[in-house]
Amino acid sequence: DPRVFAGWVERRFGAIAGKQSANAPEPPPNGAFLAKIREKDIEQAHFCLGGTGPSRCDETRYAVSILAGILGGGMSSRVFKEIRERRGLAYSIGSYQDSYRDSGSLCIQGATSPAHLQKTLDLCLREIKDLYRNGCREDELALAKHQMRVSILFALESMGARMTRLAEQDIYLGRFISVNEALGRIEAVSRRDVQEAAERWFKGAPAALSLV
């Protein structure tokens, strides 16, 4: 009975009061580069290269998600094809984008031999620069959109994913975004939007390298 269940939840969780910290760290200045390197006795060099990204409330978040897909979101992505398939420099490489309340991250992560590390990082930077200088191709855009649509629709099969999505939207946005609205926002992203997102979040932005 939904009413019985709602009463059960209210009795056990209704009195919980959350607290939000007013302290937010100052972002690094544009052009800043931060590096954290740790040496361990392992065969490969594991790295994460990237920087800041959009928050959950930023209007560029859909374009940035597509940008991340084009850059390293699967076997058809730029860094995967260039670094793994064409050159054989790394077995594992890809990109990801995370968004939070006030900021986010946009990164490439991978693993390669120490001898190939500099070449791999240089190729990652080359692909990043090409995206904000020249933009993406139409076929890349279409494929990245398709991957995002499939990911959203497949997630609907999981009740846990549905509930997580509703909770995150309520917490971060204060409203619910329907699946149709999300799919429409994805479809509306243009090649120009992707290039502008790459320029905003990569060109001259704070960057960081984490390396083991």
Residue, then its C-alpha position, 0 to 999 in steps of 0.5 A: d500500500p503506497r500510503v502505508f509505505a509513505g508513512w513508514v518512510e516519514r516516521r524513520f526519515g522525516a526528522i532528518a535535517g541536512k546541513q550544507s557547508a557555506n565554505a567553497p574553495e576558490p577555483p585555480p586561476n586560468g592558465a594554472f597547471l597542477a600536477k600530482i605524481r607518485e612513484k610506485d613499483i608497477e609496470q604501467a604509468h596510470f594518468c588522469l589529465g584534465g580540468t574543470g567542467p560544468s556544474r549540474c546547473d550549467e547550460t553547457r553540460y549537455a554539450v560537454s557530455i557530448l564533447a567527452g563522448i567524442l573525445g574518449g567515450g568508447m571505441s569510436s572516440r578520438v583518443f581510443k582510435e588514435i592512441r590505442e588502435r592506430r599507434g598501440l600506445a595504450y590498452s586502456i584510455g578514455s574520457y569522462q565528465d562529472s558534474y556537481r552542485d558548483s563545479g565539475s571535471l572533464c578528464i582523459q584517463g589511461a594507462t601506458s608504459p612509462a616509455h610511451l607516457q610523454k607521447t601519449l599525453d602529447l597526443c591527448l593534448r593534440e586532440i583537445k586542441d583540435l576540438y576547440r580549434n576546429g570542432c568535431r565532424e558531423d558523424e562524431l556528433a551523431l554517434a555521441k548523441h546516439q550513445m547518450r540517448v541509449s545510455i539514458l534509455f537503458a538506465l530506465e530499466s533499473m529502478g535504482a537508476r531511476m530513483t537516483r536520477l530523481a533524487e539528483q535532479d531534486i537536490y541539484l536543480g529543484r525540478f524534475i527533467s523528463v526523459n523527453e526533455a533530456l533527449g530533446r536537449i541532447e538532440a539540440v546540441s550543435r557542432r558549434d556548441v561542442q566547439e564552444a564547450a571545448e574552448r570554454w573548458f579547455k582553452g586557457a582553463p586550469a588543468a591538472l595531471s595526476l600520475v602514478 
